[in-house]
């Protein structure tokens, strides 16, 4: 895999990180329009990398880009989080159970590498990279469930989930716990224990759910 380096992070990703941080901290509000001229003035940079940054944030679920209207910060409530996680716990734990029977030794080694790279960037709390690596970790497991319909359901669900995921990578304690939980899941795959994989994945997702709820309960994210 290509090594990610904080110092060589593209300008557009650094800009996306700044805007994301503004949204998480409430400096940029839900439903607010993000025009390129306004962001250019706010951040003191040209519009080209801002355009790329907005595409990154759209992929992460923080904004939605409309023709002729521009980018708008999406609304996500604690009810939305509950609805997403109820499905995620059931479906992704099932995917992990099925994947335990199909993951090769090379796949498991790749999961370990992804988790090690997450640990490398944990201290820096580089949210953009952590979200990317975490998505790759979970997507690899899902891709090995050998159930096309389940994988498609989860793909659609995870697009809505990325926004909530960001909260898990803004606090050092939770980042380390995510990494530890990933290690436990990997061990279950090494043992080819599908029941354990299902149980650990469900626990992992529930822990993330409770953490995010503790941060946003009763509020709009």
Secondary structure, DSSP 8 states (H G I E B T S, - for coil): -----GGG--HHHHHHHHHHHHHHTTSS-TT-EE-HHHHHHHHTS-HHHHHHHHHHHHHTTSEEEETTTEEEE---BHHHHHHHHHHHHHHHHHHHHHHTTT--HHHHHHHHHHHHHHHHHHTTT-HHHHHHHHHHHHHHHHHTS--HHHHHHHHHHHHHHHHHHHHHTSSHHHHHHHHHHHHHHHHHHHTT-HHHHHHHHHHHHHHHHHHHHHHHTTSB-
